[in-house]
């Protein structure tokens, strides 16, 4: 499954994407998909991984496995303060201090939580 997406800048492309929703930012991803803008797919078909929420040391291996299962070319969007830096939980012993410590990130989306439109803008910034 994939979908045709037109970004705010008018860029059109076919997108297969998988959301690894780990916390409240995942609700914003769902809001974007319910609005008909984005359709999630299976990991084997996806080439964009949206990581939304706090990544803990326990969930880190699952993030790595998800990244490794992505179709080529792989792209990663870090969606929200928690996935970017650990958010308000950055000083916890069990929180990964940003998903970029685990996988290469193409686009960072700031906010706590970021708005659904920010996800579309982030997709527009992905490498072609």
C-alpha positions in Angstrom: 0.0 0.0 0.0 1.2 3.5 -0.8 -0.4 6.8 -1.5 0.1 9.8 -3.7 1.0 12.9 -1.6 1.1 16.5 -2.5 3.2 18.5 0.0 2.6 22.2 0.9 5.3 23.1 -1.6 3.5 21.3 -4.4 5.9 18.4 -4.6 4.1 15.2 -5.6 5.4 11.7 -5.0 4.3 8.2 -4.2 4.9 7.5 -0.5 5.0 4.4 1.5 5.5 5.1 5.2 5.4 3.4 8.6 4.8 5.2 11.8 6.6 3.9 14.9 4.4 5.7 17.4 5.9 5.6 20.9 4.0 8.3 22.7 1.7 11.3 22.4 3.3 12.6 19.1 1.8 9.5 17.5 -1.6 11.0 18.0 -0.6 13.9 15.6 0.5 11.3 13.0 -2.9 9.7 13.3 -4.5 13.1 12.9 -2.6 13.7 9.7 -3.6 10.2 8.3 -7.3 10.6 9.3 -7.4 13.9 7.4 -6.6 11.8 4.3 -3.2 13.2 3.8 -1.1 10.1 4.7 -1.6 6.4 4.6 0.6 4.1 6.6 1.7 0.8 5.2 3.7 -2.3 6.3 7.4 -2.0 7.1 8.5 -4.2 4.2 6.7 -1.8 1.7 7.6 1.5 3.5 10.7 3.5 2.8 9.9 6.3 5.3 10.0 5.6 9.1 8.4 8.3 11.2 9.5 7.9 14.8 7.2 9.8 17.1 7.7 9.8 20.8 10.1 8.9 23.5 12.6 6.2 22.6 13.7 4.3 25.6 16.7 1.9 26.0 14.2 -0.9 26.0 12.5 0.1 22.8 15.7 1.0 21.0 16.3 -2.6 19.6 12.7 -2.5 18.1 13.5 0.9 16.4 16.7 -0.6 14.9 14.8 -3.7 13.7 12.1 -1.5 12.1 14.8 0.6 10.4 16.5 -2.5 9.0 13.2 -3.8 7.6 12.5 -0.6 5.6 12.6 -0.8 1.8 15.5 1.1 0.1 16.0 4.0 -0.1 15.4 4.4 3.6 14.4 7.8 5.1 13.7 8.6 8.8 11.7 11.5 10.2 12.1 12.2 13.9 8.8 13.7 14.9 8.7 15.7 18.1 10.9 16.7 21.0 11.0 13.3 22.6 12.3 11.5 19.6 14.6 14.4 18.7 16.3 14.8 22.1 14.5 12.8 24.8 12.1 15.7 25.4 11.2 16.4 29.0 12.5 13.0 29.9 16.0 13.6 28.6 17.6 13.2 32.0 16.1 9.8 32.8 18.5 6.9 32.9 16.3 4.9 30.5 15.6 7.4 27.8 17.7 7.5 24.6 18.9 11.1 24.1 17.6 11.3 20.5 16.8 8.6 17.9 19.8 9.8 15.8 21.9 7.9 18.3 20.3 4.7 16.8 19.5 5.4 13.1 20.4 8.2 10.7 17.7 10.9 10.6 16.9 12.8 7.5 14.4 15.4 8.9 13.8 16.6 12.4 10.3 18.0 13.3 10.3 20.2 16.4 7.4 20.6 18.8 5.7 19.0 21.8 3.7 17.7 20.1 4.2 19.0 16.5 1.1 19.7 14.5 -0.1 17.3 11.8 0.8 19.8 9.1 4.4 19.7 10.3 4.6 16.1 9.2 3.6 17.0 5.6 6.2 19.8 5.7 8.8 17.3 6.9 8.0 14.9 4.1 8.5 17.8 1.6 12.1 18.1 3.0 13.0 14.5 2.4 15.7 13.8 -0.2 14.3 13.0 -3.6 
